């Protein structure tokens, strides 16, 4: 998977302020990245609220030829889809892009498969995201919300319900969870504060972290999401703000990232140890909190182990 170079914090701050205060001429003098240009083009379009919005989940799924155990992919995808099926607001659809049609697609008629047969050297997640963006936002658009979602992440059952409380805004997952499938332990992520030193928001860990309203300008939205996929998810809030979106930060966990299940992309690259250590540092051991997680994140109960009583 090819990702564009990181954009320096100072530059981000300057570009954001220029865009916010109408500095179009000065922005034209800067060597903007394709994602920044796409964001500024989308900024010109009003973000309208859809009537009876549909939330679209775009899921790029790894190919069977890229993993050692396809059954693990099927199992984690099934958990992710069951969490969608359990949503308290049923107005959603999920589109899965992959070479192999997974069996879990048959779990619900709101789930469909977008075949992918384009030869790609190396990891093909970005190419699949681009195919999903074109299909979901241009070829078969549904006004509402759009969220790229990894096939091994779980969403809280009230996530779509939360979106509808402020339908013209996007949602940024700041409070979330990381579950170590190898140990059954789960850690909380949240914004750093004096009471939570060493913490990090969920969007710095996982790409399943942002939902944005769509339907006002399909072509411009598609160009934005296509450019967005070329960047690491730490840049998502910056680029969304540059595009004119207002983001609501979650204060309660709304996404759950499963690590160490054996077929994570970072695990296959021999990375991910930091996230496992983070889970241990911020592990949740209170049984009431664990019960709330099992209730709110359908599927998590199959991986969570009871507390060791070491809180």
Backbone torsions as a table, in degrees:
resi	resn	phi	psi	omega
1	UNK	NA	125.1	179.5
2	UNK	-94.9	129.5	176.8
3	UNK	-122.1	144.8	177.8
4	UNK	-68.9	158.8	179.4
5	UNK	-63.3	150.5	176.7
6	UNK	-61.4	152.8	178.1
7	UNK	-107.6	126.8	-174.6
8	UNK	-58.1	145.6	-177.4
9	UNK	-59.8	-43.3	-179.1
10	UNK	-61.6	-42.7	179.1
11	UNK	-63.4	-41.3	178.8
12	UNK	-59.8	-43.7	-179.0
13	UNK	-63.5	-41.4	-179.5
14	UNK	-65.8	-47.8	-178.3
15	UNK	-63.0	-42.5	-179.9
16	UNK	-61.2	-45.0	-178.8
17	UNK	-67.4	-40.0	177.2
18	UNK	-61.2	-43.4	179.2
19	UNK	-65.0	-40.2	-176.6
20	UNK	-67.8	-34.8	-175.0
21	UNK	-106.9	21.5	170.2
22	UNK	77.2	28.5	-180.0
23	UNK	-86.8	53.6	-175.3
24	UNK	-61.8	-40.6	-178.2
25	UNK	-63.9	-43.3	179.0
26	UNK	-66.4	-38.3	177.4
27	UNK	-61.6	-33.8	179.6
28	UNK	-66.1	-16.8	179.5
29	UNK	-88.2	-12.8	-177.7
30	UNK	-88.3	146.8	174.6
31	UNK	-79.1	84.2	-175.1
32	UNK	-73.6	147.9	173.9
33	UNK	-75.2	161.7	177.1
34	UNK	-56.0	-36.8	-179.6
35	UNK	-68.9	-40.3	177.5
36	UNK	-64.4	-41.4	179.0
37	UNK	-64.4	-42.4	179.0
38	UNK	-65.5	-37.5	178.8
39	UNK	-65.2	-44.4	-179.7
40	UNK	-66.7	-34.4	176.5
41	UNK	-65.7	-39.3	179.0
42	UNK	-71.7	-28.4	-179.1
43	UNK	-58.6	-28.0	-177.9
44	UNK	-70.7	-16.0	-177.1
45	UNK	-96.6	136.7	177.7
46	UNK	-67.0	143.2	178.2
47	UNK	-93.5	99.4	-174.8
48	UNK	-90.6	152.3	177.5
49	UNK	-89.0	128.3	179.7
50	UNK	-81.9	147.5	172.7
51	UNK	-84.2	130.6	-175.8
52	UNK	51.3	61.1	-174.5
53	UNK	-63.5	142.4	173.0
54	UNK	-104.9	130.7	175.8
55	UNK	-93.5	122.1	-179.5
56	UNK	-102.4	125.6	176.0
57	UNK	-104.6	117.7	-178.7
58	UNK	-100.9	114.4	-171.7
59	UNK	-115.3	106.1	173.6
60	UNK	-83.8	120.0	-174.9
61	UNK	-108.9	134.8	179.5
62	UNK	-59.6	148.8	179.0
63	UNK	-77.7	150.3	-179.8
64	UNK	-60.5	-29.2	-178.9
65	UNK	-75.4	-9.6	-176.9
66	UNK	-98.8	-3.7	-176.3
67	UNK	-125.0	162.5	-179.4
68	UNK	-89.5	-24.5	-177.6
69	UNK	-140.2	97.6	-177.8
70	UNK	-64.8	-26.4	-178.9
71	UNK	-64.0	-30.0	176.8
72	UNK	-66.2	-41.2	178.6
73	UNK	-63.7	-44.6	178.3
74	UNK	-60.2	-42.0	-177.1
75	UNK	-67.3	-47.1	-178.6
76	UNK	-69.1	-36.6	176.8
77	UNK	-63.3	-41.2	178.9
78	UNK	-59.2	-41.0	178.1
79	UNK	-63.4	-44.7	-179.0
80	UNK	-61.6	-41.8	-178.3
81	UNK	-72.4	-35.4	177.3
82	UNK	-65.5	-31.5	175.7
83	UNK	-67.2	-32.8	175.4
84	UNK	-71.7	-43.0	-179.4
85	UNK	-60.5	-29.3	-179.1
86	UNK	-84.2	2.3	-178.9
87	UNK	-56.6	137.2	-179.8
88	UNK	-69.4	-23.5	171.6
89	UNK	-106.1	116.5	-172.6
90	UNK	-83.3	1.8	-173.4
91	UNK	-86.7	79.5	-179.3
92	UNK	-147.9	165.7	169.2
93	UNK	-143.3	154.9	176.8
94	UNK	-128.4	132.7	177.3
95	UNK	-119.7	123.5	-178.1
96	UNK	-107.1	125.4	179.2
97	UNK	-107.6	121.1	-178.6
98	UNK	-165.3	163.6	175.2
99	UNK	-72.0	-39.1	-177.5
100	UNK	-102.7	132.6	177.1
101	UNK	-79.8	110.8	-178.1
102	UNK	-72.7	149.4	-179.6
103	UNK	-64.3	-28.8	-175.4
104	UNK	-64.3	-15.4	177.6
105	UNK	-59.1	-28.7	-177.5
106	UNK	-77.7	1.0	-178.5
107	UNK	-68.3	-27.2	-174.3
108	UNK	-158.6	141.2	-179.6
109	UNK	-67.3	-13.9	177.8
110	UNK	-79.8	-3.3	-179.2
111	UNK	-103.8	131.0	179.5
112	UNK	-132.0	167.2	-177.4
113	UNK	-117.5	131.4	174.0
114	UNK	-109.3	105.0	-177.0
115	UNK	-61.8	143.5	179.0
116	UNK	-127.2	118.9	-179.4
117	UNK	-132.7	18.0	179.3
118	UNK	-78.6	125.6	178.1
119	UNK	-66.4	126.9	178.8
120	UNK	-133.3	129.8	177.8
121	UNK	-79.9	124.2	-179.6
122	UNK	84.6	-154.5	-177.1
123	UNK	-70.2	135.4	-171.9
124	UNK	-112.8	20.8	-176.9
125	UNK	-61.7	-43.3	-178.3
126	UNK	-63.4	-42.9	179.6
127	UNK	-62.6	-37.9	178.6
128	UNK	-70.3	-39.3	176.2
129	UNK	-61.5	-39.6	178.6
130	UNK	-65.4	-39.4	177.2
131	UNK	-65.0	-39.9	178.4
132	UNK	-65.7	-40.7	179.7
133	UNK	-61.3	-46.6	179.9
134	UNK	-62.3	-45.2	-177.8
135	UNK	-66.3	-48.6	-171.4
136	UNK	-78.7	-30.3	-175.6
137	UNK	-101.2	-21.8	-176.2
138	UNK	-119.5	-53.7	-174.5
139	UNK	-73.3	-39.4	-179.4
140	UNK	-137.3	64.9	-172.7
141	UNK	-75.6	147.4	172.3
142	UNK	-136.5	118.6	-178.6
143	UNK	-65.3	138.2	-179.6
144	UNK	155.8	-109.9	-179.3
145	UNK	-134.9	155.7	-179.0
146	UNK	-133.9	132.0	-179.3
147	UNK	-141.2	115.6	167.6
148	UNK	-66.6	130.7	-174.7
149	UNK	-135.6	126.7	175.7
150	UNK	-73.1	147.6	-175.1
151	UNK	-75.4	4.5	176.3
152	UNK	-125.2	25.9	177.6
153	UNK	-118.0	144.6	-179.3
154	UNK	-109.3	144.4	177.7
155	UNK	-112.1	144.5	178.1
156	UNK	-63.1	144.7	-173.7
157	UNK	-63.3	-17.7	179.6
158	UNK	-103.1	14.1	-176.9
159	UNK	-61.5	-47.8	-179.3
160	UNK	-66.4	-38.8	176.5
161	UNK	-58.0	-41.4	178.1
162	UNK	-61.9	-39.7	-179.4
163	UNK	-59.1	-38.6	-175.2
164	UNK	-75.5	-8.0	176.3
165	UNK	-76.2	-24.9	176.2
166	UNK	-140.9	72.6	-167.5
167	UNK	-65.9	-13.4	177.6
168	UNK	-92.0	-4.4	-178.4
169	UNK	-104.7	158.2	170.6
170	UNK	-91.7	174.8	180.0
171	UNK	-127.8	131.6	177.4
172	UNK	-114.6	122.8	-177.6
173	UNK	-80.6	103.9	175.9
174	UNK	-97.0	-44.0	175.8
175	UNK	-94.0	121.3	-178.3
176	UNK	-153.4	-170.8	-175.4
177	UNK	-134.6	147.2	171.9
178	UNK	-122.5	123.0	-177.5
179	UNK	-111.3	122.1	176.9
180	UNK	-85.9	106.0	-176.7
181	UNK	-65.2	-23.2	-179.3
182	UNK	-74.3	-28.1	-177.0
183	UNK	-115.3	-16.9	-176.1
184	UNK	77.5	10.8	179.5
185	UNK	-93.1	151.4	-177.9
186	UNK	-134.1	137.8	-179.3
187	UNK	-120.7	150.0	179.9
188	UNK	-92.4	135.8	171.2
189	UNK	-113.9	143.4	179.8
190	UNK	-161.0	172.7	177.0
191	UNK	-62.8	143.6	178.6
192	UNK	-69.8	142.8	177.8
193	UNK	-153.9	175.3	177.4
194	UNK	-61.7	-29.2	179.6
195	UNK	-86.6	-8.1	-177.1
196	UNK	-140.5	61.2	177.9
197	UNK	-68.0	141.0	-178.8
198	UNK	87.6	-5.0	179.7
199	UNK	-79.1	163.5	174.9
200	UNK	-142.1	144.2	177.3
201	UNK	-70.2	155.3	-175.8
202	UNK	-56.8	-37.4	-175.2
203	UNK	-65.2	-14.7	175.4
204	UNK	-82.6	-13.4	-178.8
205	UNK	-100.8	-34.0	-163.5
206	UNK	-141.0	141.8	-179.7
207	UNK	-77.5	-13.8	177.1
208	UNK	-85.7	68.6	-165.7
209	UNK	-136.0	-3.1	-175.0
210	UNK	-144.0	133.6	176.4
211	UNK	-122.3	131.3	-177.8
212	UNK	-126.4	145.7	175.4
213	UNK	-69.5	139.7	179.9
214	UNK	-136.4	164.8	176.6
215	UNK	121.9	-11.2	-179.1
216	UNK	-81.5	-37.9	-176.1
217	UNK	-147.1	78.5	-172.2
218	UNK	-51.3	-47.0	-177.1
219	UNK	-65.5	-45.0	179.5
220	UNK	-66.3	-37.9	177.7
221	UNK	-65.2	-40.9	179.0
222	UNK	-64.0	-42.0	177.9
223	UNK	-63.2	-37.8	179.8
224	UNK	-66.0	-49.8	-178.1
225	UNK	-66.5	-33.0	176.4
226	UNK	-63.6	-45.5	178.2
227	UNK	-68.0	-36.3	179.9
228	UNK	-60.6	-38.2	-177.2
229	UNK	-65.0	-17.1	179.1
230	UNK	-79.7	-7.0	-176.6
231	UNK	-114.0	154.7	175.6
232	UNK	-67.7	147.2	-171.4
233	UNK	-63.8	-14.8	176.0
234	UNK	-64.1	-18.2	179.1
235	UNK	-93.8	-5.0	-176.2
236	UNK	-56.6	-48.2	-178.5
237	UNK	-61.3	-40.3	179.3
238	UNK	-61.5	-48.2	-176.7
239	UNK	-69.7	-34.8	177.3
240	UNK	-66.0	-42.9	177.7
241	UNK	-63.7	-40.0	179.4
242	UNK	-63.2	-31.7	179.7
243	UNK	-79.5	-3.0	177.0
244	UNK	95.0	10.0	178.9
245	UNK	-83.1	144.4	169.6
246	UNK	-99.0	125.9	-176.8
247	UNK	-107.3	129.6	172.1
248	UNK	-91.6	127.2	177.6
249	UNK	-83.2	134.8	175.8
250	UNK	-76.4	138.3	176.1
251	UNK	-107.1	-12.7	173.1
252	UNK	-117.9	147.8	-177.6
253	UNK	-56.1	127.7	-179.6
254	UNK	-127.0	-2.9	175.1
255	UNK	-145.5	148.1	-177.8
256	UNK	-129.1	124.3	-175.7
257	UNK	-104.1	117.7	179.3
258	UNK	-91.6	121.8	177.6
259	UNK	-115.4	165.5	172.8
260	UNK	60.2	34.0	175.0
261	UNK	-91.6	0.4	173.5
262	UNK	106.9	-23.0	-177.4
263	UNK	-126.2	17.0	171.8
264	UNK	-60.8	147.1	178.4
265	UNK	-58.7	-44.4	-178.7
266	UNK	-68.8	-33.0	177.0
267	UNK	-64.1	-40.8	179.7
268	UNK	-67.6	-22.0	177.0
269	UNK	-92.4	3.4	179.3
270	UNK	76.9	24.5	-179.0
271	UNK	-121.0	-179.5	176.8
272	UNK	108.2	-2.0	-179.3
273	UNK	-62.3	-34.2	179.7
274	UNK	-60.9	-41.3	-178.0
275	UNK	-67.7	-35.7	176.7
276	UNK	-65.4	-39.8	177.7
277	UNK	-67.5	-35.5	178.2
278	UNK	-62.8	-43.6	178.6
279	UNK	-57.1	-44.5	-179.7
280	UNK	-65.2	-39.0	-177.8
281	UNK	-66.8	-38.0	-176.5
282	UNK	-115.8	35.7	-177.4
283	UNK	-65.5	140.4	175.8
284	UNK	-92.4	124.0	-178.3
285	UNK	-122.0	-9.5	179.2
286	UNK	-69.6	127.1	-173.6
287	UNK	-67.3	-31.8	177.4
288	UNK	-67.0	-40.4	177.5
289	UNK	-65.5	-41.2	179.2
290	UNK	-65.0	-37.9	178.1
291	UNK	-64.7	-38.4	178.6
292	UNK	-66.1	-35.8	177.5
293	UNK	-66.2	-44.3	179.1
294	UNK	-61.3	-35.3	-179.9
295	UNK	-76.1	-40.5	-175.2
296	UNK	-81.5	-29.5	-178.8
297	UNK	-114.7	88.8	-179.4
298	UNK	-61.0	128.1	-176.8
299	UNK	108.4	-27.6	-178.9
300	UNK	-65.5	-27.8	-177.1
301	UNK	-63.0	-22.5	-179.9
302	UNK	-77.6	-16.1	-177.2
303	UNK	-112.0	-27.9	-178.1
304	UNK	-71.3	136.6	173.8
305	UNK	-103.4	153.3	178.0
306	UNK	-59.3	154.3	178.5
307	UNK	-59.3	146.5	175.9
308	UNK	-85.8	1.9	179.0
309	UNK	70.5	30.7	-177.1
310	UNK	-111.2	22.1	178.8
311	UNK	-74.2	NA	NA
